[in-house]
Structures are given as C-alpha cells and as structure tokens.
Amino acid sequence: MPESREWDEFAVADMWDANAPVWGELARLGYDQFRDYINAPAFMAALPCVEGLLGLDVGCGEGYHTRLVAKRGARLIALDIAPKFIEQAAADGGPIAWMIASGCAIPLADQSVDFVISTMCLMDLPDYEGALDEICRVLKLGGFLLFSILHPCFSVAGSEWQLDSFGRRNGLLVRNYFDQASGYVEEWIFGAAPRELVAGKRHFRIPRFRRTLAGWLNPLFERGLVLERLEEPHASKRQAQRNPRLAASRIVPYFMLLRCRKP
C-alpha cells in the first residue's frame, strides 16, 4: 500500500503545472478517450439549462469543459491553480474569463455565480472541505454545483483486475477500502497515445487524496447542499465493442458525477 504524505496547495500547483504541457498536448490530440467518450457526454447530459447564467469552473485545466458549457449560452469564469493550464486555455480566446487561482480561495464575491462546475478536480485537492466552503460561499441561493471525480469505491490503490479463462477482465478485487493512504503520487500517461508519440515525454505525476463514498457525500450534506443527481458514467456496449480500451468501464464505473443544489 502507498504511504500517506502531507501536501499544501502550492506543492500541488507545482505538480500540475509540470503536468500541463504534455497533458494539454495529448488531450487536444484526442488521446484522453475516457474524458471524450465517457465523462464529458455524461457531464453535459447532467447540465441543466445555463443559457444567460454566470458560471464558475473550478479546476478548469486546459478548458475543455469550460468551452463546452460556454457553447450552451453561459457566461463563464474559469480558474485553475496551474499557470500553464490557464495559458493553454486562454490562448483559444472566446468570452471566458480565465484566472490563476485556488479553489480554496476563490477571488469572487459572496453569492456571485449562478452555478459551479468542476470536472475531475476536487479529488486532486488536499482540502476538499475548504473548496466546498468557497464554492458554497460564491454560489447564489438556488444555484447548483455539478462535479465529477474518480469513483471512490473503485479507485482504490492495490485493487486487482480479475480475468476469465480467456484473459479478459471480468471483475475488480478491491482491497483495504477503509484503510487507504492519502497524498501518494501516481505516475501514468494517456494509454491511447501511440508509443512513438509519448516516447521521451514526461509522464503525469498526480497526487491522490483518498476519500470513501461517505467522505465525499457527507461534507455536501453538512453544508446544506441537496443531492439532485448521481451518475456513474460508463461506455455503451457499442462503444466497448468498437474501442476495447473503454470496455472495462462496463465492469465497474471509473467515475462518479454529482449534481447538488444550494436551497
């Protein structure tokens, strides 16, 4: 089992800033397939009507989801703690206000935005509760928070895929769900990218801050947020047949998506 490590947001920012150049390059070439084919479609399907509303994207990265939501007619403010991600995002232009800032210190007034989105970011923050406090502070009454994360029940260090007699994945053995390290670093790169393209490129180094399902949900309820929708995005049967890389998402969900309302 990985060892726990303490982090502050500045160390996390440095790590993501180092990830940003290769991440942005490969994602924009279409190699973040789980985002493009599974996560983003489910996220946009769960997004209510936002036409004419002012929204905030916390942890926008290179701006993929920000741009999708802006196309629905929303006005967007987008922040990320990694300057190189904001540099990539802002280079596309468009009516989006990009800013380098922490989700735990959002530079906006109280009750100033109609909705908040966050895609695959809150799991990478050492202070989830602090970010929720800030999100609730800037969110107007009646506004919603829509966010996606790695599924806490199945993104567990030490888990092992189970194989059938043909060597195909047919289950996942999850170990030590309640006794997980937090703050350890994973290293990987998009598996869909050709080997010759990623040869010599720096692999992503990502700090993981482990929470159980209850550890994700209870802080929402403690702040008075009302859960409206929960999704576990996965590939369709047709997608799994056409792209075997996505097929394991039909065995266990890799992601979880939640939409909450501030009453």
C-alpha positions in Angstrom: 0.0 0.0 0.0 1.4 3.5 -0.8 2.4 5.7 2.1 0.5 8.8 3.1 2.0 12.2 2.5 1.0 15.7 3.6 0.6 18.3 0.9 -0.1 22.0 0.6 -1.8 23.6 -2.4 1.5 25.2 -3.6 3.1 21.8 -4.0 0.0 20.5 -5.8 0.1 23.6 -8.1 3.8 22.9 -9.0 3.0 19.3 -9.8 0.0 20.2 -12.1 2.0 23.0 -13.7 4.6 20.4 -14.7 1.9 18.1 -16.0 0.2 20.7 -18.1 2.3 20.9 -21.3 2.1 17.2 -22.1 -1.5 16.8 -20.7 -2.8 19.6 -22.8 -1.0 18.5 -26.0 -2.2 14.9 -25.8 -5.7 15.7 -24.7 -6.1 18.1 -27.6 -4.9 15.4 -30.0 -7.8 13.2 -28.8 -6.0 10.8 -26.5 -8.0 11.5 -23.3 -10.6 9.0 -24.5 -12.3 8.4 -21.2 -13.0 12.2 -21.0 -14.1 12.5 -24.6 -16.3 9.4 -24.9 -17.5 8.7 -21.3 -17.1 11.6 -18.9 -17.8 14.7 -20.9 -21.0 13.3 -22.6 -22.4 12.3 -19.2 -21.4 15.6 -17.7 -23.1 17.6 -20.4 -26.2 15.4 -20.2 -26.5 16.3 -16.5 -26.0 20.0 -17.0 -29.3 22.0 -16.6 -30.2 24.9 -18.9 -27.5 27.5 -18.3 -28.3 30.0 -21.1 -27.7 33.5 -19.9 -26.3 32.4 -16.5 -23.0 33.2 -14.9 -21.0 30.1 -14.0 -17.6 29.3 -12.4 -15.4 26.4 -13.4 -13.1 25.3 -10.6 -10.0 23.5 -11.8 -10.6 24.1 -15.5 -7.4 22.6 -16.8 -6.9 23.4 -20.4 -10.5 24.5 -20.6 -12.3 21.6 -22.4 -15.4 21.5 -20.4 -15.4 25.3 -19.9 -15.7 25.7 -23.6 -18.5 23.1 -23.9 -20.6 24.8 -21.2 -20.0 28.2 -22.8 -21.5 26.9 -26.0 -24.7 26.3 -24.1 -25.0 30.1 -23.7 -23.5 30.6 -20.3 -21.0 33.2 -19.3 -18.0 31.6 -17.6 -15.3 32.4 -15.2 -12.7 29.6 -15.1 -9.9 29.2 -12.6 -7.0 26.8 -12.2 -4.1 26.7 -9.8 -1.6 25.8 -12.6 -0.5 28.8 -14.7 0.4 26.7 -17.7 -3.1 25.3 -17.9 -4.5 28.8 -17.9 -2.0 29.8 -20.5 -3.2 27.0 -22.8 -6.9 27.7 -22.1 -6.7 31.5 -22.7 -4.8 31.0 -26.0 -8.1 29.9 -27.5 -9.7 33.3 -26.9 -13.5 33.5 -26.5 -15.8 35.2 -24.0 -14.4 33.3 -21.0 -12.6 35.0 -18.0 -9.6 32.8 -17.2 -7.8 33.2 -13.9 -4.9 31.6 -11.9 -6.4 30.9 -8.5 -7.1 28.2 -5.9 -10.4 26.6 -5.4 -9.8 27.1 -1.7 -9.5 30.9 -2.1 -11.9 31.9 -4.9 -11.4 35.6 -5.7 -15.2 36.3 -6.2 -17.8 38.0 -4.1 -20.4 36.1 -2.0 -23.3 34.7 -3.9 -22.0 36.0 -7.2 -22.4 33.0 -9.6 -25.5 31.0 -10.7 -23.7 27.7 -10.9 -20.4 26.0 -10.3 -18.8 23.2 -12.4 -15.7 21.1 -11.6 -14.5 18.2 -13.7 -12.1 15.7 -12.3 -10.5 18.3 -10.0 -11.9 18.1 -6.4 -10.3 14.7 -5.9 -6.9 16.4 -6.6 -7.2 19.0 -3.8 -5.7 18.4 -0.4 -8.6 20.4 1.2 -11.9 19.2 -0.3 -13.9 20.7 2.6 -12.1 24.1 2.2 -13.0 24.1 -1.5 -16.6 23.3 -0.7 -16.8 26.2 1.7 -15.6 28.5 -1.0 -17.9 27.1 -3.6 -20.9 27.4 -1.3 -19.9 31.0 -0.5 -19.8 32.2 -4.1 -22.9 30.2 -5.2 -26.2 32.0 -5.2 -29.2 30.6 -3.4 -30.9 28.2 -5.8 -27.7 27.6 -7.7 -26.2 24.2 -8.5 -22.8 22.5 -8.2 -22.1 19.9 -10.8 -18.8 17.9 -10.5 -17.1 14.7 -11.5 -14.4 12.7 -9.7 -12.8 9.3 -9.8 -15.3 6.8 -8.4 -14.3 6.4 -4.7 -15.5 2.8 -4.5 -13.2 1.5 -7.3 -10.2 3.9 -7.5 -8.6 2.1 -4.6 -4.8 1.5 -4.5 -3.9 -2.2 -4.6 -7.0 -3.3 -6.4 -6.6 -6.1 -8.9 -8.4 -6.9 -12.1 -9.8 -10.4 -12.2 -9.5 -12.3 -15.5 -11.6 -15.0 -17.1 -10.2 -18.2 -18.7 -9.6 -16.2 -21.9 -7.6 -13.5 -20.1 -10.4 -10.9 -20.3 -11.2 -8.7 -17.4 -14.5 -9.7 -15.7 -14.2 -8.2 -12.2 -12.2 -6.0 -9.9 -10.9 -7.1 -6.5 -11.0 -4.0 -4.2 -8.7 -4.2 -1.1 -8.5 -2.1 2.0 -11.3 0.3 1.1 -11.3 1.9 4.6 -7.5 1.8 5.1 -6.1 3.8 2.2 -3.2 6.1 2.1 -3.7 9.7 1.0 -1.4 12.1 -0.8 0.6 9.4 -2.6 1.6 10.1 -6.2 0.5 8.1 -9.3 2.5 8.2 -12.5 0.9 7.5 -15.9 0.2 8.9 -19.3 -2.8 8.5 -21.7 -2.7 4.9 -22.8 -4.4 5.7 -26.1 -1.5 7.8 -27.3 0.9 6.0 -29.6 4.1 4.8 -28.1 6.2 6.8 -30.5 4.4 10.0 -29.6 4.9 9.6 -25.9 8.4 8.3 -26.0 10.6 10.6 -24.0 7.7 12.7 -22.8 7.3 13.3 -19.1 4.6 11.1 -17.5 2.0 12.8 -15.4 2.6 12.8 -11.7 -0.7 13.1 -9.8 -1.2 13.3 -6.0 -4.2 11.3 -4.9 -6.2 12.3 -1.8 -8.3 9.3 -0.9 -11.9 9.5 0.4 -14.6 7.0 0.9 -18.0 7.4 -0.6 -19.3 8.8 2.7 -16.2 11.1 2.8 -17.4 12.7 -0.4 -21.1 12.9 0.3 -21.3 13.9 3.9 -19.5 17.2 3.5 -22.0 18.2 0.9 -24.9 17.4 3.2 -23.2 19.2 6.2 -23.2 22.4 4.1 -26.9 22.1 3.3 -26.5 21.1 -0.3 -29.2 18.9 -1.7 -28.2 16.0 -4.0 -30.3 16.1 -7.2 -28.5 13.6 -9.4 -25.8 11.0 -9.2 -24.4 9.3 -12.3 -21.8 6.5 -12.9 -20.7 7.1 -16.5 -19.6 4.1 -18.5 -19.2 3.0 -22.1 -22.2 1.7 -24.0 -22.0 -1.8 -25.3 -21.3 -0.5 -28.8 -18.5 1.8 -27.6 -16.9 -1.1 -25.7 -17.0 -3.3 -28.9 -15.5 -0.5 -31.0 -12.9 0.6 -28.5 -11.8 -2.2 -26.2 -9.9 0.4 -24.1 -13.2 1.6 -22.8 -14.7 -1.8 -22.1 -13.6 -2.2 -18.5 -15.8 0.8 -17.6 -18.8 -1.6 -18.0 -17.4 -3.9 -15.3 -17.0 -1.1 -12.7 -17.5 2.6 -13.1 -14.3 4.6 -13.2 -16.1 7.9 -12.5 -18.8 9.4 -10.4 -20.8 12.6 -11.2 -22.9 14.5 -8.7 -25.2 17.5 -9.1 -26.2 19.4 -5.9 -28.4 22.4 -5.3 -28.0 25.2 -2.8 -31.5 25.7 -1.4 
